[in-house]
Structure formats: structure tokens, C-alpha cells
């Protein structure tokens, strides 16, 4: 190739054209970014004060103009906010970004330090008063969410609500209801035991009055305790 001057000349001319094109492209992009900066960020779905405050600061933190702004970086920044579950970011000509946020919907307080959302995700926001309290191993968040929904639906016809859930390291379940009643469900046949409680509790409560504790860890029945009394067996029929 080196002994072919005509070919070398063509190659040099081609490299020169590529270099000039790249320089023009960089210059044009720089000019466009300077003349088309992002002037407005519309954030949709920011329902919490913490998210709204971060949204106001977004414009000052943006880098680049309409053509060069890094949408993935913007998305990741919003999704790093505690309440934000998902963020979608798009450009709107000529100087606007639209950010659509989906925030977590809290279902319960999680281990007194965070919150559990309705989809079984734990997010790092300190719980506020009034939420059901759940204490469980971190790896069980999704299972606990499903079980909590199942138990809440089963108790709803009796106008009972779950106040707290405790799941031990050995996966034994204990519920406290909003009337003060404690349900000991244990580790096995949780659905079956809850059905047994729902089917028999109204009859037992009508006969014995207010109950403080129900132990459902029996194959064919359960034991109950009134305030200040020892547990008493209550026949619940064959399960």
C-alpha cells in the first residue's frame, strides 16, 4: 500500500473528512445544548412531600441540554428516592422533561424501621402511626404480604382487623387483632387454621365472652384463654 501514492491520498482525504464531520457534529451538539437547555421538568405522581422537594431540585442538578441529557441517569436518580418505586422519563420538544413516578403504596410497618408495600417490597421510609405492624425475617417480605392479605380477607366478615404480625426465625406465626385477641397459628397449615378460627370463633365468643388468646396449633381444635385465666380447650370439630 505504501508504494501506491494515489491510494494513500484517498485514505488521507477520507480520514480528513471523518475528522471534519466529527468536529462539526461535536460543535453542532454543543451549540444545540447551549441554545436548547432543559428549562422545565414536569413531575407527575409525586404524592409525598419528600418526593416533591426532590423534584424541585431536579432542574438545578440536570447536566446537558435537550439532545445530550442522560435520561437513564435522570431515571436512576428518581428511583433512588425512598418513596419511588418506578420512574419513566421522556423528552418533550423543545426544552422539557416529563417524569412519571409510581410511588410505593404502604401496607404495613416492617420491623419498626421501614415499610412494606402492597406488592411485598420493603422500602426505606420510617413507618408512621396507624399502620399494621409486621415483625418478620427480611427474606419473608413477599410471603408475609400474601399471607397478610389472605388473613385480612378471612377476618373482614367478622369486622376484625390485624393490628400486628409476628413471624419468628422458625417461621411460626402470631397475629394480634384490633380487639386485643392474639392468634397463635404456628408454622403449619396456616390457611386451614385460619379457616377453623373463622368458622368457630363467633360461637365460642358468644358462649365464653371476650377472649384474650386463641392457640390454633392443635389438629382438631384450639385452646382459648380469657383475661387472667389459663388456656381452656375448645372443641372446634374435626379439621
Residue pairs with C-beta under 8 A, 6 or more apart in sequence:
1 7
1 8
2 8
29 67
29 68
32 65
32 66
32 67
33 64
33 65
33 66
33 67
33 68
34 65
35 65
36 65
36 66
36 67
36 94
36 95
37 65
37 66
37 95
38 59
38 62
38 64
38 65
38 66
38 69
38 95
38 96
38 97
39 59
39 95
39 96
40 59
40 95
40 96
40 97
41 55
41 58
41 59
41 62
41 96
41 97
41 98
41 99
42 96
42 97
42 98
42 99
43 51
43 52
43 55
43 58
43 99
43 101
44 98
44 99
44 100
44 101
45 100
45 101
45 102
45 103
46 52
46 55
46 101
46 103
47 83
47 103
48 83
48 103
50 81
50 82
50 83
51 81
51 83
51 84
51 101
51 103
54 78
54 81
55 99
58 74
58 77
58 78
58 99
61 77
62 69
62 74
62 97
63 69
63 70
64 70
66 91
66 93
66 94
66 95
69 91
69 97
71 89
71 90
71 91
71 97
74 87
74 89
74 97
74 99
75 87
75 88
75 89
78 84
78 87
78 89
78 99
78 101
79 85
79 86
79 87
82 123
82 124
82 125
83 103
83 104
83 123
83 125
84 101
84 102
84 103
84 104
85 102
85 103
85 104
85 117
85 121
85 123
86 101
86 102
87 99
87 100
87 101
87 102
88 99
88 100
89 97
89 98
89 99
89 100
90 97
90 98
91 97
91 98
92 98
104 115
104 117
104 121
104 123
104 125
105 117
105 118
106 115
106 116
106 117
106 118
106 125
106 127
106 131
107 115
107 116
107 117
107 118
107 131
107 132
107 145
107 148
108 115
108 116
108 127
108 131
108 132
108 133
108 134
108 148
108 165
109 115
109 116
109 127
109 131
109 132
109 133
109 134
110 116
110 122
110 127
110 134
110 136
110 141
111 134
111 135
111 136
111 138
112 127
112 133
112 135
113 126
113 127
114 122
114 123
114 124
114 125
114 126
114 127
115 122
115 123
115 125
115 127
115 131
116 122
116 134
116 141
116 144
116 145
117 123
118 145
119 145
120 141
120 142
120 143
120 144
120 145
120 146
121 141
122 138
122 141
127 133
132 148
132 161
132 162
132 163
132 164
132 165
133 163
133 164
133 165
134 144
134 148
134 164
134 165
134 167
135 164
135 165
135 166
135 167
136 144
136 165
136 166
136 167
137 167
137 169
137 171
140 167
140 171
144 165
144 167
147 173
147 190
148 162
148 165
150 191
150 194
151 162
151 175
151 194
152 161
152 162
154 194
154 195
154 198
155 161
155 162
155 177
155 198
157 198
158 198
158 201
158 202
160 177
160 178
160 179
160 181
161 177
161 178
162 175
162 176
162 177
162 178
163 176
163 177
163 178
164 175
164 176
165 173
165 174
165 175
165 176
166 173
166 174
166 175
166 176
167 173
167 174
168 174
170 187
171 187
172 185
172 186
172 187
173 185
173 186
173 187
173 190
174 182
174 183
174 184
174 185
175 182
175 183
175 185
176 182
176 183
177 183
180 212
181 211
181 212
181 213
181 214
182 212
182 213
182 214
183 197
183 214
183 216
184 213
184 214
184 215
184 216
184 217
185 193
185 194
185 216
185 217
186 193
186 216
186 217
192 239
193 216
193 217
193 222
194 216
196 216
196 222
196 236
196 239
197 214
197 216
197 222
199 236
200 222
200 234
200 236
200 237
201 214
204 211
204 224
204 234
205 211
208 224
208 226
208 232
208 234
209 226
210 226
210 227
211 224
211 225
211 226
212 225
212 226
212 227
213 224
213 225
213 231
214 222
214 223
214 224
214 225
215 222
215 223
215 224
215 225
215 231
216 222
218 233
219 239
220 235
220 236
220 237
220 238
220 239
221 233
221 234
221 235
221 236
221 237
221 239
222 233
222 234
222 236
223 231
223 232
223 233
223 234
224 231
224 232
224 234
225 231
225 232
226 232
